[in-house]
């Protein structure tokens, strides 16, 4: 018997609609380090933000530290009493003045200019009349004028912080 050759079936190309799984795994492997780096950077940004907002150098921490420290006591400079003739010639004024300054450095600066300050205050006080010094409001105005006159010679040098003028005594006769 003679056998006839059997025809071989034709090979058809198989259409593939999905990618092979190996490249997908490779993309996932490349994606994992990128996600890790992004997460680490986000964590570092969060820690850095917290440090600057609430850490030791933050404004909030500095304000709390300043609030916990007691305020420095003021420094007072007592000037020698002034005795001047008031306008009109029949009355005189005896006045004790105390200057309140912020620190010892300012006190030293004021003491260096004391002759000029005393001269300015003597001229200011002798220009007043008894009527100019009767009311409380007039005395407050005098304190403001003394403060302004005290700061003038110091304006040429370092501007020290003179906080106020206090009267230790006041006699008008």
Rosetta constraint file for C-alpha pairs under 8 A:
AtomPair CA 19 CA 23 HARMONIC 7.59 0.50
AtomPair CA 19 CA 24 HARMONIC 7.78 0.50
AtomPair CA 20 CA 24 HARMONIC 7.34 0.50
AtomPair CA 21 CA 25 HARMONIC 6.45 0.50
AtomPair CA 22 CA 26 HARMONIC 6.45 0.50
AtomPair CA 23 CA 27 HARMONIC 6.32 0.50
AtomPair CA 24 CA 28 HARMONIC 6.32 0.50
AtomPair CA 25 CA 29 HARMONIC 6.17 0.50
AtomPair CA 26 CA 30 HARMONIC 6.34 0.50
AtomPair CA 27 CA 31 HARMONIC 6.05 0.50
AtomPair CA 28 CA 32 HARMONIC 6.17 0.50
AtomPair CA 29 CA 33 HARMONIC 7.42 0.50
AtomPair CA 30 CA 34 HARMONIC 7.09 0.50
AtomPair CA 31 CA 35 HARMONIC 6.26 0.50
AtomPair CA 32 CA 36 HARMONIC 6.12 0.50
AtomPair CA 33 CA 37 HARMONIC 6.09 0.50
AtomPair CA 34 CA 38 HARMONIC 6.24 0.50
AtomPair CA 35 CA 39 HARMONIC 6.17 0.50
AtomPair CA 36 CA 40 HARMONIC 6.20 0.50
AtomPair CA 37 CA 41 HARMONIC 6.15 0.50
AtomPair CA 38 CA 42 HARMONIC 6.12 0.50
AtomPair CA 39 CA 43 HARMONIC 6.12 0.50
AtomPair CA 40 CA 44 HARMONIC 6.16 0.50
AtomPair CA 41 CA 45 HARMONIC 6.11 0.50
AtomPair CA 42 CA 46 HARMONIC 6.19 0.50
AtomPair CA 43 CA 47 HARMONIC 6.22 0.50
AtomPair CA 44 CA 48 HARMONIC 5.99 0.50
AtomPair CA 45 CA 49 HARMONIC 6.04 0.50
AtomPair CA 46 CA 50 HARMONIC 6.19 0.50
AtomPair CA 47 CA 51 HARMONIC 6.14 0.50
AtomPair CA 48 CA 52 HARMONIC 6.26 0.50
AtomPair CA 49 CA 53 HARMONIC 6.06 0.50
AtomPair CA 50 CA 54 HARMONIC 5.65 0.50
AtomPair CA 50 CA 55 HARMONIC 6.83 0.50
AtomPair CA 51 CA 55 HARMONIC 4.29 0.50
AtomPair CA 51 CA 56 HARMONIC 7.60 0.50
AtomPair CA 51 CA 58 HARMONIC 7.66 0.50
AtomPair CA 52 CA 57 HARMONIC 6.77 0.50
AtomPair CA 52 CA 58 HARMONIC 5.52 0.50
AtomPair CA 53 CA 58 HARMONIC 5.39 0.50
AtomPair CA 53 CA 59 HARMONIC 7.55 0.50
AtomPair CA 53 CA 60 HARMONIC 7.50 0.50
AtomPair CA 54 CA 58 HARMONIC 5.59 0.50
AtomPair CA 54 CA 60 HARMONIC 6.70 0.50
AtomPair CA 54 CA 61 HARMONIC 6.59 0.50
AtomPair CA 55 CA 61 HARMONIC 6.85 0.50
AtomPair CA 56 CA 61 HARMONIC 5.85 0.50
AtomPair CA 56 CA 62 HARMONIC 7.42 0.50
AtomPair CA 57 CA 61 HARMONIC 6.59 0.50
AtomPair CA 57 CA 62 HARMONIC 6.68 0.50
AtomPair CA 58 CA 62 HARMONIC 6.17 0.50
AtomPair CA 59 CA 63 HARMONIC 6.03 0.50
AtomPair CA 60 CA 64 HARMONIC 6.25 0.50
AtomPair CA 61 CA 65 HARMONIC 6.12 0.50
AtomPair CA 62 CA 66 HARMONIC 6.12 0.50
AtomPair CA 63 CA 67 HARMONIC 6.08 0.50
AtomPair CA 64 CA 68 HARMONIC 6.18 0.50
AtomPair CA 65 CA 69 HARMONIC 6.53 0.50
AtomPair CA 74 CA 100 HARMONIC 6.63 0.50
AtomPair CA 74 CA 101 HARMONIC 6.34 0.50
AtomPair CA 74 CA 102 HARMONIC 5.64 0.50
AtomPair CA 74 CA 103 HARMONIC 6.75 0.50
AtomPair CA 75 CA 100 HARMONIC 5.86 0.50
AtomPair CA 75 CA 101 HARMONIC 5.34 0.50
AtomPair CA 75 CA 102 HARMONIC 6.11 0.50
AtomPair CA 75 CA 103 HARMONIC 5.85 0.50
AtomPair CA 75 CA 104 HARMONIC 6.72 0.50
AtomPair CA 75 CA 107 HARMONIC 7.33 0.50
AtomPair CA 76 CA 98 HARMONIC 6.46 0.50
AtomPair CA 76 CA 99 HARMONIC 5.60 0.50
AtomPair CA 76 CA 100 HARMONIC 4.64 0.50
AtomPair CA 76 CA 101 HARMONIC 6.20 0.50
AtomPair CA 76 CA 107 HARMONIC 7.91 0.50
AtomPair CA 77 CA 98 HARMONIC 5.55 0.50
AtomPair CA 77 CA 99 HARMONIC 5.07 0.50
AtomPair CA 77 CA 100 HARMONIC 6.49 0.50
AtomPair CA 77 CA 101 HARMONIC 7.65 0.50
AtomPair CA 77 CA 107 HARMONIC 6.95 0.50
AtomPair CA 78 CA 96 HARMONIC 7.98 0.50
AtomPair CA 78 CA 97 HARMONIC 6.32 0.50
AtomPair CA 78 CA 98 HARMONIC 4.42 0.50
AtomPair CA 78 CA 99 HARMONIC 6.45 0.50
AtomPair CA 79 CA 96 HARMONIC 6.97 0.50
AtomPair CA 79 CA 97 HARMONIC 5.64 0.50
AtomPair CA 79 CA 98 HARMONIC 5.94 0.50
AtomPair CA 79 CA 99 HARMONIC 7.69 0.50
AtomPair CA 80 CA 96 HARMONIC 6.80 0.50
AtomPair CA 80 CA 97 HARMONIC 7.48 0.50
AtomPair CA 81 CA 94 HARMONIC 6.75 0.50
AtomPair CA 81 CA 95 HARMONIC 5.50 0.50
AtomPair CA 81 CA 96 HARMONIC 4.44 0.50
AtomPair CA 81 CA 97 HARMONIC 6.76 0.50
AtomPair CA 82 CA 93 HARMONIC 7.64 0.50
AtomPair CA 82 CA 94 HARMONIC 5.49 0.50
AtomPair CA 82 CA 95 HARMONIC 5.06 0.50
AtomPair CA 82 CA 96 HARMONIC 6.34 0.50
AtomPair CA 82 CA 122 HARMONIC 7.16 0.50
AtomPair CA 83 CA 92 HARMONIC 6.96 0.50
AtomPair CA 83 CA 93 HARMONIC 5.53 0.50
AtomPair CA 83 CA 94 HARMONIC 4.33 0.50
AtomPair CA 83 CA 95 HARMONIC 6.47 0.50
AtomPair CA 84 CA 92 HARMONIC 5.52 0.50
AtomPair CA 84 CA 93 HARMONIC 5.35 0.50
AtomPair CA 84 CA 94 HARMONIC 6.63 0.50
AtomPair CA 84 CA 122 HARMONIC 6.98 0.50
AtomPair CA 84 CA 125 HARMONIC 6.86 0.50
AtomPair CA 84 CA 126 HARMONIC 5.72 0.50
AtomPair CA 85 CA 89 HARMONIC 6.06 0.50
AtomPair CA 85 CA 90 HARMONIC 7.69 0.50
AtomPair CA 85 CA 91 HARMONIC 6.07 0.50
AtomPair CA 85 CA 92 HARMONIC 4.20 0.50
AtomPair CA 85 CA 93 HARMONIC 6.31 0.50
AtomPair CA 85 CA 126 HARMONIC 5.80 0.50
AtomPair CA 86 CA 90 HARMONIC 7.45 0.50
AtomPair CA 86 CA 91 HARMONIC 5.53 0.50
AtomPair CA 86 CA 92 HARMONIC 5.10 0.50
AtomPair CA 86 CA 93 HARMONIC 6.51 0.50
AtomPair CA 86 CA 125 HARMONIC 7.33 0.50
AtomPair CA 86 CA 126 HARMONIC 5.09 0.50
AtomPair CA 86 CA 127 HARMONIC 6.63 0.50
AtomPair CA 86 CA 128 HARMONIC 5.72 0.50
AtomPair CA 86 CA 129 HARMONIC 5.27 0.50
AtomPair CA 86 CA 130 HARMONIC 6.77 0.50
AtomPair CA 87 CA 91 HARMONIC 7.60 0.50
AtomPair CA 87 CA 126 HARMONIC 6.58 0.50
AtomPair CA 87 CA 127 HARMONIC 6.09 0.50
AtomPair CA 87 CA 128 HARMONIC 5.80 0.50
AtomPair CA 87 CA 129 HARMONIC 4.71 0.50
AtomPair CA 87 CA 130 HARMONIC 7.59 0.50
AtomPair CA 88 CA 129 HARMONIC 7.09 0.50
AtomPair CA 91 CA 130 HARMONIC 7.21 0.50
AtomPair CA 91 CA 172 HARMONIC 6.89 0.50
AtomPair CA 91 CA 173 HARMONIC 5.19 0.50
AtomPair CA 92 CA 172 HARMONIC 5.85 0.50
AtomPair CA 92 CA 173 HARMONIC 5.46 0.50
AtomPair CA 93 CA 125 HARMONIC 7.99 0.50
AtomPair CA 93 CA 170 HARMONIC 7.18 0.50
AtomPair CA 93 CA 171 HARMONIC 5.69 0.50
AtomPair CA 93 CA 172 HARMONIC 4.63 0.50
AtomPair CA 93 CA 173 HARMONIC 6.60 0.50
AtomPair CA 94 CA 169 HARMONIC 7.59 0.50
AtomPair CA 94 CA 170 HARMONIC 5.72 0.50
AtomPair CA 94 CA 171 HARMONIC 5.06 0.50
AtomPair CA 94 CA 172 HARMONIC 6.52 0.50
AtomPair CA 95 CA 167 HARMONIC 7.25 0.50
AtomPair CA 95 CA 168 HARMONIC 7.56 0.50
AtomPair CA 95 CA 169 HARMONIC 5.50 0.50
AtomPair CA 95 CA 170 HARMONIC 4.55 0.50
AtomPair CA 95 CA 171 HARMONIC 6.48 0.50
AtomPair CA 96 CA 167 HARMONIC 5.67 0.50
AtomPair CA 96 CA 168 HARMONIC 4.91 0.50
AtomPair CA 96 CA 169 HARMONIC 4.74 0.50
AtomPair CA 96 CA 170 HARMONIC 6.42 0.50
AtomPair CA 97 CA 165 HARMONIC 6.93 0.50
AtomPair CA 97 CA 166 HARMONIC 5.88 0.50
AtomPair CA 97 CA 167 HARMONIC 4.80 0.50
AtomPair CA 97 CA 168 HARMONIC 5.77 0.50
AtomPair CA 97 CA 169 HARMONIC 7.42 0.50
AtomPair CA 98 CA 165 HARMONIC 5.95 0.50
AtomPair CA 98 CA 166 HARMONIC 5.05 0.50
AtomPair CA 98 CA 167 HARMONIC 6.13 0.50
AtomPair CA 98 CA 168 HARMONIC 6.60 0.50
AtomPair CA 99 CA 162 HARMONIC 7.13 0.50
AtomPair CA 99 CA 163 HARMONIC 7.71 0.50
AtomPair CA 99 CA 164 HARMONIC 6.00 0.50
AtomPair CA 99 CA 165 HARMONIC 4.84 0.50
AtomPair CA 99 CA 166 HARMONIC 6.26 0.50
AtomPair CA 100 CA 162 HARMONIC 6.05 0.50
AtomPair CA 100 CA 163 HARMONIC 5.44 0.50
AtomPair CA 100 CA 164 HARMONIC 5.07 0.50
AtomPair CA 100 CA 165 HARMONIC 6.23 0.50
AtomPair CA 100 CA 166 HARMONIC 7.52 0.50
AtomPair CA 101 CA 106 HARMONIC 6.40 0.50
AtomPair CA 101 CA 107 HARMONIC 6.48 0.50
AtomPair CA 101 CA 161 HARMONIC 5.94 0.50
AtomPair CA 101 CA 162 HARMONIC 4.46 0.50
AtomPair CA 101 CA 163 HARMONIC 5.30 0.50
AtomPair CA 101 CA 164 HARMONIC 7.16 0.50
AtomPair CA 102 CA 106 HARMONIC 6.69 0.50
AtomPair CA 102 CA 161 HARMONIC 5.85 0.50
AtomPair CA 102 CA 162 HARMONIC 6.61 0.50
AtomPair CA 102 CA 163 HARMONIC 6.71 0.50
AtomPair CA 103 CA 107 HARMONIC 6.46 0.50
AtomPair CA 104 CA 108 HARMONIC 6.23 0.50
AtomPair CA 105 CA 109 HARMONIC 6.39 0.50
AtomPair CA 106 CA 110 HARMONIC 6.17 0.50
AtomPair CA 106 CA 160 HARMONIC 5.27 0.50
AtomPair CA 106 CA 161 HARMONIC 6.57 0.50
AtomPair CA 106 CA 162 HARMONIC 7.62 0.50
AtomPair CA 107 CA 111 HARMONIC 6.18 0.50
AtomPair CA 108 CA 112 HARMONIC 6.29 0.50
AtomPair CA 109 CA 113 HARMONIC 6.68 0.50
AtomPair CA 109 CA 154 HARMONIC 7.92 0.50
AtomPair CA 109 CA 160 HARMONIC 7.38 0.50
AtomPair CA 110 CA 114 HARMONIC 6.07 0.50
AtomPair CA 110 CA 154 HARMONIC 7.43 0.50
AtomPair CA 110 CA 160 HARMONIC 7.97 0.50
AtomPair CA 113 CA 117 HARMONIC 6.27 0.50
AtomPair CA 113 CA 153 HARMONIC 7.08 0.50
AtomPair CA 113 CA 154 HARMONIC 7.25 0.50
AtomPair CA 114 CA 118 HARMONIC 5.99 0.50
AtomPair CA 115 CA 119 HARMONIC 6.23 0.50
AtomPair CA 116 CA 120 HARMONIC 6.29 0.50
AtomPair CA 116 CA 153 HARMONIC 6.88 0.50
AtomPair CA 117 CA 121 HARMONIC 6.21 0.50
AtomPair CA 117 CA 149 HARMONIC 7.18 0.50
AtomPair CA 117 CA 150 HARMONIC 5.52 0.50
AtomPair CA 117 CA 153 HARMONIC 7.01 0.50
AtomPair CA 118 CA 122 HARMONIC 6.08 0.50
AtomPair CA 119 CA 123 HARMONIC 6.35 0.50
AtomPair CA 120 CA 124 HARMONIC 6.19 0.50
AtomPair CA 120 CA 149 HARMONIC 6.32 0.50
AtomPair CA 120 CA 150 HARMONIC 7.58 0.50
AtomPair CA 121 CA 125 HARMONIC 6.01 0.50
AtomPair CA 121 CA 146 HARMONIC 6.53 0.50
AtomPair CA 121 CA 149 HARMONIC 6.82 0.50
AtomPair CA 121 CA 150 HARMONIC 7.65 0.50
AtomPair CA 122 CA 126 HARMONIC 6.07 0.50
AtomPair CA 123 CA 127 HARMONIC 6.37 0.50
AtomPair CA 124 CA 128 HARMONIC 7.15 0.50
AtomPair CA 124 CA 146 HARMONIC 7.77 0.50
AtomPair CA 128 CA 132 HARMONIC 5.96 0.50
AtomPair CA 128 CA 133 HARMONIC 7.51 0.50
AtomPair CA 129 CA 133 HARMONIC 7.04 0.50
AtomPair CA 130 CA 134 HARMONIC 6.62 0.50
AtomPair CA 130 CA 172 HARMONIC 7.14 0.50
AtomPair CA 132 CA 138 HARMONIC 6.33 0.50
AtomPair CA 133 CA 138 HARMONIC 5.43 0.50
AtomPair CA 133 CA 139 HARMONIC 5.81 0.50
AtomPair CA 133 CA 142 HARMONIC 7.85 0.50
AtomPair CA 134 CA 138 HARMONIC 6.63 0.50
AtomPair CA 134 CA 139 HARMONIC 7.45 0.50
AtomPair CA 135 CA 139 HARMONIC 6.49 0.50
AtomPair CA 136 CA 140 HARMONIC 6.32 0.50
AtomPair CA 137 CA 141 HARMONIC 6.20 0.50
AtomPair CA 138 CA 142 HARMONIC 6.17 0.50
AtomPair CA 139 CA 143 HARMONIC 6.27 0.50
AtomPair CA 140 CA 144 HARMONIC 6.38 0.50
AtomPair CA 141 CA 145 HARMONIC 6.24 0.50
AtomPair CA 142 CA 146 HARMONIC 6.10 0.50
AtomPair CA 143 CA 147 HARMONIC 6.17 0.50
AtomPair CA 143 CA 165 HARMONIC 5.72 0.50
AtomPair CA 143 CA 166 HARMONIC 7.20 0.50
AtomPair CA 143 CA 167 HARMONIC 7.99 0.50
AtomPair CA 144 CA 148 HARMONIC 6.28 0.50
AtomPair CA 144 CA 165 HARMONIC 7.50 0.50
AtomPair CA 145 CA 149 HARMONIC 6.16 0.50
AtomPair CA 146 CA 150 HARMONIC 6.00 0.50
AtomPair CA 146 CA 165 HARMONIC 7.19 0.50
AtomPair CA 147 CA 151 HARMONIC 6.31 0.50
AtomPair CA 147 CA 162 HARMONIC 7.70 0.50
AtomPair CA 147 CA 164 HARMONIC 6.75 0.50
AtomPair CA 147 CA 165 HARMONIC 6.14 0.50
AtomPair CA 148 CA 152 HARMONIC 6.43 0.50
AtomPair CA 149 CA 153 HARMONIC 7.74 0.50
AtomPair CA 150 CA 154 HARMONIC 7.41 0.50
AtomPair CA 151 CA 155 HARMONIC 6.16 0.50
AtomPair CA 151 CA 159 HARMONIC 7.92 0.50
AtomPair CA 151 CA 162 HARMONIC 7.46 0.50
AtomPair CA 152 CA 156 HARMONIC 7.69 0.50
AtomPair CA 153 CA 157 HARMONIC 7.90 0.50
AtomPair CA 154 CA 158 HARMONIC 6.63 0.50
AtomPair CA 154 CA 159 HARMONIC 6.03 0.50
AtomPair CA 154 CA 160 HARMONIC 7.12 0.50
AtomPair CA 155 CA 159 HARMONIC 5.34 0.50
